[in-house]
Amino acid sequence: MPQFLVAIHHRDDYDPSKEGEAMARDIDVLNDEMVAAGIRVFVGGLHHAGRAKSLRAHSGRGAGGKVAVTDGPYLKTHEHVGGFWVLECADMEEAVAWGRKAVVACRAPVEVRQFHGPRDGGN
């Protein structure tokens, strides 16, 4: 069965301490529903993007496989992935249906993307 990333996006100024008990309950209920449906593979929340490390290969002659490490996210945007689920769904339509529930539970924008791989024929 194909796997999908359901990614929750947070603004840079997002403060997780303001999520509240109702939101935490809603997310717990959604997680329980995903487990009961047998579609949840993995779930994870991420620390603030400002705490990320970005790695880039040096280019050019003589780089010799050297890698530069810098503080902060790779992408310079106003929103970053704050958490995600990996789900096994029959198709994109089913994954989007779960994404709709995630939007409501997390009170944040969601992106749904299918993984490449042998489970979906590599497409």
PyMOL CGO cylinders between C-alpha atoms (Angstrom):
from pymol import cmd
from pymol.cgo import CYLINDER

trace = [
    CYLINDER, 0.00, 0.00, 0.00, 1.36, 3.49, -0.82, 0.3, 1, 1, 1, 1, 1, 1,
    CYLINDER, 1.36, 3.49, -0.82, 2.74, 5.64, 1.97, 0.3, 1, 1, 1, 1, 1, 1,
    CYLINDER, 2.74, 5.64, 1.97, 2.00, 9.33, 2.41, 0.3, 1, 1, 1, 1, 1, 1,
    CYLINDER, 2.00, 9.33, 2.41, 3.53, 12.16, 4.40, 0.3, 1, 1, 1, 1, 1, 1,
    CYLINDER, 3.53, 12.16, 4.40, 0.97, 14.32, 6.17, 0.3, 1, 1, 1, 1, 1, 1,
    CYLINDER, 0.97, 14.32, 6.17, 3.01, 17.34, 7.27, 0.3, 1, 1, 1, 1, 1, 1,
    CYLINDER, 3.01, 17.34, 7.27, 1.80, 20.04, 9.66, 0.3, 1, 1, 1, 1, 1, 1,
    CYLINDER, 1.80, 20.04, 9.66, 3.16, 23.52, 8.96, 0.3, 1, 1, 1, 1, 1, 1,
    CYLINDER, 3.16, 23.52, 8.96, 3.82, 26.11, 11.66, 0.3, 1, 1, 1, 1, 1, 1,
    CYLINDER, 3.82, 26.11, 11.66, 4.73, 29.77, 11.34, 0.3, 1, 1, 1, 1, 1, 1,
    CYLINDER, 4.73, 29.77, 11.34, 8.19, 30.75, 12.59, 0.3, 1, 1, 1, 1, 1, 1,
    CYLINDER, 8.19, 30.75, 12.59, 6.63, 32.47, 15.62, 0.3, 1, 1, 1, 1, 1, 1,
    CYLINDER, 6.63, 32.47, 15.62, 4.62, 29.35, 16.59, 0.3, 1, 1, 1, 1, 1, 1,
    CYLINDER, 4.62, 29.35, 16.59, 4.56, 28.74, 20.34, 0.3, 1, 1, 1, 1, 1, 1,
    CYLINDER, 4.56, 28.74, 20.34, 3.65, 25.12, 21.21, 0.3, 1, 1, 1, 1, 1, 1,
    CYLINDER, 3.65, 25.12, 21.21, 2.97, 26.09, 24.83, 0.3, 1, 1, 1, 1, 1, 1,
    CYLINDER, 2.97, 26.09, 24.83, -0.20, 27.85, 23.61, 0.3, 1, 1, 1, 1, 1, 1,
    CYLINDER, -0.20, 27.85, 23.61, -1.72, 24.73, 22.04, 0.3, 1, 1, 1, 1, 1, 1,
    CYLINDER, -1.72, 24.73, 22.04, -4.05, 24.07, 24.96, 0.3, 1, 1, 1, 1, 1, 1,
    CYLINDER, -4.05, 24.07, 24.96, -5.69, 20.95, 26.30, 0.3, 1, 1, 1, 1, 1, 1,
    CYLINDER, -5.69, 20.95, 26.30, -8.47, 20.87, 23.69, 0.3, 1, 1, 1, 1, 1, 1,
    CYLINDER, -8.47, 20.87, 23.69, -5.98, 20.75, 20.83, 0.3, 1, 1, 1, 1, 1, 1,
    CYLINDER, -5.98, 20.75, 20.83, -3.89, 18.07, 22.55, 0.3, 1, 1, 1, 1, 1, 1,
    CYLINDER, -3.89, 18.07, 22.55, -7.06, 16.00, 23.06, 0.3, 1, 1, 1, 1, 1, 1,
    CYLINDER, -7.06, 16.00, 23.06, -8.07, 16.44, 19.42, 0.3, 1, 1, 1, 1, 1, 1,
    CYLINDER, -8.07, 16.44, 19.42, -4.63, 15.28, 18.24, 0.3, 1, 1, 1, 1, 1, 1,
    CYLINDER, -4.63, 15.28, 18.24, -4.74, 12.29, 20.61, 0.3, 1, 1, 1, 1, 1, 1,
    CYLINDER, -4.74, 12.29, 20.61, -8.18, 11.33, 19.28, 0.3, 1, 1, 1, 1, 1, 1,
    CYLINDER, -8.18, 11.33, 19.28, -6.89, 11.60, 15.69, 0.3, 1, 1, 1, 1, 1, 1,
    CYLINDER, -6.89, 11.60, 15.69, -3.86, 9.45, 16.52, 0.3, 1, 1, 1, 1, 1, 1,
    CYLINDER, -3.86, 9.45, 16.52, -6.10, 6.83, 18.13, 0.3, 1, 1, 1, 1, 1, 1,
    CYLINDER, -6.10, 6.83, 18.13, -8.36, 6.88, 15.06, 0.3, 1, 1, 1, 1, 1, 1,
    CYLINDER, -8.36, 6.88, 15.06, -5.36, 6.39, 12.74, 0.3, 1, 1, 1, 1, 1, 1,
    CYLINDER, -5.36, 6.39, 12.74, -4.09, 3.47, 14.82, 0.3, 1, 1, 1, 1, 1, 1,
    CYLINDER, -4.09, 3.47, 14.82, -7.56, 1.88, 14.90, 0.3, 1, 1, 1, 1, 1, 1,
    CYLINDER, -7.56, 1.88, 14.90, -7.79, 2.22, 11.11, 0.3, 1, 1, 1, 1, 1, 1,
    CYLINDER, -7.79, 2.22, 11.11, -4.40, 0.50, 10.77, 0.3, 1, 1, 1, 1, 1, 1,
    CYLINDER, -4.40, 0.50, 10.77, -2.94, 3.27, 8.60, 0.3, 1, 1, 1, 1, 1, 1,
    CYLINDER, -2.94, 3.27, 8.60, -0.45, 4.99, 10.91, 0.3, 1, 1, 1, 1, 1, 1,
    CYLINDER, -0.45, 4.99, 10.91, 3.17, 3.98, 10.30, 0.3, 1, 1, 1, 1, 1, 1,
    CYLINDER, 3.17, 3.98, 10.30, 4.96, 6.75, 12.21, 0.3, 1, 1, 1, 1, 1, 1,
    CYLINDER, 4.96, 6.75, 12.21, 4.22, 10.09, 13.83, 0.3, 1, 1, 1, 1, 1, 1,
    CYLINDER, 4.22, 10.09, 13.83, 6.58, 12.77, 15.11, 0.3, 1, 1, 1, 1, 1, 1,
    CYLINDER, 6.58, 12.77, 15.11, 6.71, 16.35, 16.28, 0.3, 1, 1, 1, 1, 1, 1,
    CYLINDER, 6.71, 16.35, 16.28, 9.73, 18.51, 15.49, 0.3, 1, 1, 1, 1, 1, 1,
    CYLINDER, 9.73, 18.51, 15.49, 11.60, 21.12, 17.48, 0.3, 1, 1, 1, 1, 1, 1,
    CYLINDER, 11.60, 21.12, 17.48, 11.48, 24.70, 16.18, 0.3, 1, 1, 1, 1, 1, 1,
    CYLINDER, 11.48, 24.70, 16.18, 13.15, 25.09, 12.76, 0.3, 1, 1, 1, 1, 1, 1,
    CYLINDER, 13.15, 25.09, 12.76, 15.57, 27.64, 14.24, 0.3, 1, 1, 1, 1, 1, 1,
    CYLINDER, 15.57, 27.64, 14.24, 17.24, 24.76, 16.10, 0.3, 1, 1, 1, 1, 1, 1,
    CYLINDER, 17.24, 24.76, 16.10, 17.90, 22.84, 12.88, 0.3, 1, 1, 1, 1, 1, 1,
    CYLINDER, 17.90, 22.84, 12.88, 21.30, 22.26, 11.28, 0.3, 1, 1, 1, 1, 1, 1,
    CYLINDER, 21.30, 22.26, 11.28, 21.62, 22.52, 7.50, 0.3, 1, 1, 1, 1, 1, 1,
    CYLINDER, 21.62, 22.52, 7.50, 24.27, 20.58, 5.61, 0.3, 1, 1, 1, 1, 1, 1,
    CYLINDER, 24.27, 20.58, 5.61, 25.55, 21.28, 2.12, 0.3, 1, 1, 1, 1, 1, 1,
    CYLINDER, 25.55, 21.28, 2.12, 28.30, 19.65, 0.11, 0.3, 1, 1, 1, 1, 1, 1,
    CYLINDER, 28.30, 19.65, 0.11, 31.10, 22.00, -0.89, 0.3, 1, 1, 1, 1, 1, 1,
    CYLINDER, 31.10, 22.00, -0.89, 31.28, 22.30, -4.64, 0.3, 1, 1, 1, 1, 1, 1,
    CYLINDER, 31.28, 22.30, -4.64, 34.09, 23.00, -6.99, 0.3, 1, 1, 1, 1, 1, 1,
    CYLINDER, 34.09, 23.00, -6.99, 37.58, 21.70, -7.47, 0.3, 1, 1, 1, 1, 1, 1,
    CYLINDER, 37.58, 21.70, -7.47, 39.28, 20.35, -4.45, 0.3, 1, 1, 1, 1, 1, 1,
    CYLINDER, 39.28, 20.35, -4.45, 36.10, 20.13, -2.36, 0.3, 1, 1, 1, 1, 1, 1,
    CYLINDER, 36.10, 20.13, -2.36, 36.97, 16.51, -1.65, 0.3, 1, 1, 1, 1, 1, 1,
    CYLINDER, 36.97, 16.51, -1.65, 33.63, 15.56, -0.10, 0.3, 1, 1, 1, 1, 1, 1,
    CYLINDER, 33.63, 15.56, -0.10, 33.70, 18.37, 2.47, 0.3, 1, 1, 1, 1, 1, 1,
    CYLINDER, 33.70, 18.37, 2.47, 30.38, 19.34, 3.98, 0.3, 1, 1, 1, 1, 1, 1,
    CYLINDER, 30.38, 19.34, 3.98, 29.39, 22.74, 5.37, 0.3, 1, 1, 1, 1, 1, 1,
    CYLINDER, 29.39, 22.74, 5.37, 27.16, 22.74, 8.46, 0.3, 1, 1, 1, 1, 1, 1,
    CYLINDER, 27.16, 22.74, 8.46, 25.21, 25.89, 9.31, 0.3, 1, 1, 1, 1, 1, 1,
    CYLINDER, 25.21, 25.89, 9.31, 22.69, 26.77, 12.01, 0.3, 1, 1, 1, 1, 1, 1,
    CYLINDER, 22.69, 26.77, 12.01, 19.06, 27.08, 11.05, 0.3, 1, 1, 1, 1, 1, 1,
    CYLINDER, 19.06, 27.08, 11.05, 16.71, 25.58, 8.49, 0.3, 1, 1, 1, 1, 1, 1,
    CYLINDER, 16.71, 25.58, 8.49, 17.73, 24.89, 4.89, 0.3, 1, 1, 1, 1, 1, 1,
    CYLINDER, 17.73, 24.89, 4.89, 14.77, 26.79, 3.46, 0.3, 1, 1, 1, 1, 1, 1,
    CYLINDER, 14.77, 26.79, 3.46, 14.40, 30.47, 4.27, 0.3, 1, 1, 1, 1, 1, 1,
    CYLINDER, 14.40, 30.47, 4.27, 10.62, 30.72, 4.65, 0.3, 1, 1, 1, 1, 1, 1,
    CYLINDER, 10.62, 30.72, 4.65, 8.10, 31.97, 7.22, 0.3, 1, 1, 1, 1, 1, 1,
    CYLINDER, 8.10, 31.97, 7.22, 6.68, 28.49, 7.82, 0.3, 1, 1, 1, 1, 1, 1,
    CYLINDER, 6.68, 28.49, 7.82, 8.28, 25.12, 8.47, 0.3, 1, 1, 1, 1, 1, 1,
    CYLINDER, 8.28, 25.12, 8.47, 7.21, 21.55, 9.12, 0.3, 1, 1, 1, 1, 1, 1,
    CYLINDER, 7.21, 21.55, 9.12, 6.36, 21.27, 12.81, 0.3, 1, 1, 1, 1, 1, 1,
    CYLINDER, 6.36, 21.27, 12.81, 5.27, 17.64, 12.84, 0.3, 1, 1, 1, 1, 1, 1,
    CYLINDER, 5.27, 17.64, 12.84, 4.12, 14.85, 10.59, 0.3, 1, 1, 1, 1, 1, 1,
    CYLINDER, 4.12, 14.85, 10.59, 2.53, 11.47, 10.14, 0.3, 1, 1, 1, 1, 1, 1,
    CYLINDER, 2.53, 11.47, 10.14, 3.54, 8.70, 7.76, 0.3, 1, 1, 1, 1, 1, 1,
    CYLINDER, 3.54, 8.70, 7.76, 0.37, 6.89, 6.72, 0.3, 1, 1, 1, 1, 1, 1,
    CYLINDER, 0.37, 6.89, 6.72, -0.36, 3.86, 4.56, 0.3, 1, 1, 1, 1, 1, 1,
    CYLINDER, -0.36, 3.86, 4.56, -3.44, 4.69, 2.51, 0.3, 1, 1, 1, 1, 1, 1,
    CYLINDER, -3.44, 4.69, 2.51, -5.06, 3.18, -0.56, 0.3, 1, 1, 1, 1, 1, 1,
    CYLINDER, -5.06, 3.18, -0.56, -4.60, 6.38, -2.57, 0.3, 1, 1, 1, 1, 1, 1,
    CYLINDER, -4.60, 6.38, -2.57, -4.15, 10.16, -2.43, 0.3, 1, 1, 1, 1, 1, 1,
    CYLINDER, -4.15, 10.16, -2.43, -7.88, 10.66, -1.89, 0.3, 1, 1, 1, 1, 1, 1,
    CYLINDER, -7.88, 10.66, -1.89, -7.80, 8.65, 1.34, 0.3, 1, 1, 1, 1, 1, 1,
    CYLINDER, -7.80, 8.65, 1.34, -4.61, 10.41, 2.48, 0.3, 1, 1, 1, 1, 1, 1,
    CYLINDER, -4.61, 10.41, 2.48, -6.22, 13.82, 1.86, 0.3, 1, 1, 1, 1, 1, 1,
    CYLINDER, -6.22, 13.82, 1.86, -9.23, 12.74, 3.93, 0.3, 1, 1, 1, 1, 1, 1,
    CYLINDER, -9.23, 12.74, 3.93, -6.86, 12.08, 6.85, 0.3, 1, 1, 1, 1, 1, 1,
    CYLINDER, -6.86, 12.08, 6.85, -5.12, 15.40, 6.09, 0.3, 1, 1, 1, 1, 1, 1,
    CYLINDER, -5.12, 15.40, 6.09, -8.45, 17.20, 6.48, 0.3, 1, 1, 1, 1, 1, 1,
    CYLINDER, -8.45, 17.20, 6.48, -8.80, 15.71, 9.95, 0.3, 1, 1, 1, 1, 1, 1,
    CYLINDER, -8.80, 15.71, 9.95, -5.23, 16.79, 10.76, 0.3, 1, 1, 1, 1, 1, 1,
    CYLINDER, -5.23, 16.79, 10.76, -5.99, 20.41, 9.73, 0.3, 1, 1, 1, 1, 1, 1,
    CYLINDER, -5.99, 20.41, 9.73, -8.89, 20.48, 12.19, 0.3, 1, 1, 1, 1, 1, 1,
    CYLINDER, -8.89, 20.48, 12.19, -7.08, 18.72, 15.05, 0.3, 1, 1, 1, 1, 1, 1,
    CYLINDER, -7.08, 18.72, 15.05, -3.83, 20.68, 14.72, 0.3, 1, 1, 1, 1, 1, 1,
    CYLINDER, -3.83, 20.68, 14.72, -5.40, 24.00, 13.75, 0.3, 1, 1, 1, 1, 1, 1,
    CYLINDER, -5.40, 24.00, 13.75, -2.65, 24.46, 11.17, 0.3, 1, 1, 1, 1, 1, 1,
    CYLINDER, -2.65, 24.46, 11.17, -2.06, 24.03, 7.43, 0.3, 1, 1, 1, 1, 1, 1,
    CYLINDER, -2.06, 24.03, 7.43, -1.24, 20.53, 6.18, 0.3, 1, 1, 1, 1, 1, 1,
    CYLINDER, -1.24, 20.53, 6.18, 0.58, 19.19, 3.15, 0.3, 1, 1, 1, 1, 1, 1,
    CYLINDER, 0.58, 19.19, 3.15, 0.00, 15.63, 1.88, 0.3, 1, 1, 1, 1, 1, 1,
    CYLINDER, 0.00, 15.63, 1.88, 2.63, 14.00, -0.34, 0.3, 1, 1, 1, 1, 1, 1,
    CYLINDER, 2.63, 14.00, -0.34, 3.10, 10.46, -1.54, 0.3, 1, 1, 1, 1, 1, 1,
    CYLINDER, 3.10, 10.46, -1.54, 6.43, 8.70, -1.07, 0.3, 1, 1, 1, 1, 1, 1,
    CYLINDER, 6.43, 8.70, -1.07, 8.27, 7.13, -4.00, 0.3, 1, 1, 1, 1, 1, 1,
    CYLINDER, 8.27, 7.13, -4.00, 9.04, 3.49, -3.53, 0.3, 1, 1, 1, 1, 1, 1,
    CYLINDER, 9.04, 3.49, -3.53, 8.35, -0.14, -4.24, 0.3, 1, 1, 1, 1, 1, 1,
    CYLINDER, 8.35, -0.14, -4.24, 5.02, 0.00, -2.44, 0.3, 1, 1, 1, 1, 1, 1,
    CYLINDER, 5.02, 0.00, -2.44, 3.61, 2.32, -5.09, 0.3, 1, 1, 1, 1, 1, 1,
    CYLINDER, 3.61, 2.32, -5.09, 5.50, 1.02, -8.11, 0.3, 1, 1, 1, 1, 1, 1,
    CYLINDER, 5.50, 1.02, -8.11, 8.14, 3.74, -7.82, 0.3, 1, 1, 1, 1, 1, 1,
    CYLINDER, 8.14, 3.74, -7.82, 5.87, 6.51, -9.10, 0.3, 1, 1, 1, 1, 1, 1,
]
cmd.load_cgo(trace, "trace")
